[in-house]
Amino acid sequence: MIDLQHLEQYRENNRIEAKKALGGLPHSIWETYSAFANALGGIILLGVEEYRDKSLHPVDLPDPEGLVQEFWDRLNDPHTASVNILLNRDVQIETVEGKHIIVITVPRAQRFDRPVFVEGSPRNSYRRSGEGDYRCTEDELRAMYRDAAVKTQDMAVLEHPGPELFCRETLNRYRSRLLACQPGGEWESLGDEDLLLRLGALGRGKDGSLHPTAAGLLMFGSQREILREYPAYCLEYRETSGSRRAYRIRSGAGAWSGNVFDFFSRVCGRLARRFQASALDVLRETLVNCLVNADYYGQGGVTVVKTETGITLSNPGSFRVELNAARCGGVSDPRNGTLLKLFHMIDAGECSGSGIPKIIRICRELGWTEPKITQSFSPDLITVSLSFSPELPQRATAAAGTKTIPTGKAVRRQLVIDYLTDHARASTAEIAAYLGLSPSTTRSYLAALVRDGIVAAEGMTQNRFYKLKA
């Protein structure tokens, strides 16, 4: 959200683009529209110029209504843009210092709409980097098309040899854990081939024979076979602690399979030596989230780095759902759905879209800072950072148990303001999830902020959103 009455305080960045537009609708607006839609979203300001000191100032558009109409006409022309992802409310005429400007809010496009391109060609797809727009690389385009598919990446049946490429020791370890988590089930009587078929690790190819799925290859295959399908595949765990020699687990190094399940088991085994059950739970959940959302065709590999004060996990790929929606839960759109199912069957990983809310909740209970989740481009990379240091210096233990929450109404009030500073608008459920409070308690804080003129409410009761008052 931008406070238009203090426009001079803002600078162009990866979420803000200013254009004078005194000569009409600038051609470059479509590149910026594509760039914001394919990245994290952003705001285009028409009738705003950038001074030499980089500050932004209104210039007064002579015919803002006509410019808005031209914008909509062009946007709805498929020769201009591949898709219109805007609603009427996303384009507004505003008055700043007595001058008329146009504010265009471009959301991040849904994965099935990406890449958003212009001038009739996917090669004219852009992304935002800093203050400028750049043309997407072939790798970025391929990644967006993979994500746009209805089926998740790991459901594909590969034209590799049959079940013999699986690591038998890995499969036996997985079966043992499966039977421990689901005793007395049908799994006990199934042979390896039937088990792999039932798990979705095997499928029938075009030739009618059984072949591994991408999920099966990643979960149970060997490093050598995985690299045939995923040339950039790499899994690495590192520990750094002062002057002591770093501990490392890396696929392709040492006498182990290098597959996803064995990596998960080894890392969890290492962490179990250093953390109690509740802390290990959040670390395991974060690791599964990282592994099932990785784009294994992408660059960079999965990397986990533990220090004395925190742990950072990164995986190749971009967000498939808007981050605020993921924080609230209920939205499940993993990049590798079969991998998630395989983990869920051994009591690891959440299938209902509650993974990130669970991670945030446990971090609060432990007194850790809220996870920092970021995305970078070229190459696409998602990073989750957990810090073991307390989020606030003072915390109180809830009377009903060991859950810890920020104390004091003033602290919670400020947390609401901080959240709305970072988010243009949010629902009660989103803010409640962030605070770790019930919706009814959260509504009382929001009502007080509305009365004080700090927060504005939009919409009816069932679809109400809140934002900082301009």
ABEGO torsion letter per residue (X at the ends): XBBAAAAAABBBBAABBBBAGAAEBBAAAAAAAAAAAABAEEBBBBGBBBBAAGBBBBAEBABAAAAAAAAAAAAABAAABABBABBAAABBBBBBGGBBBBBBBBBBBBAAAOBBBBGGBAABBBBBBEABBBBBBAAAAAAAAAAABABBAAABBBABBBAAABBAAAAAAAAAAAAAABBGBAAAABBAAAAAAAAGABBBBAAGBBBBBAAAAAAABBAAAAAAABAABBBBBBBBBEABBBBBBBBGBEBBAGBAAAAAAAAAAAAAAABBAAAAAAAAAAAAAAAAABBAABBGEBBBBBBAABBBBBBBEBBABBAAAAAAEGBBBBABAAAAAAAAAAGBEBAAGAAAAAAAAAAAAAGBBBBBBBBBBOBBBBBBBBBABBABABBBBBAAEABBBBBEAAAAAAAAAAAAAABABBBAAAAAAAAGBBAAAAAAAAAAAAAAGABBBBEBAAABBBBBBX
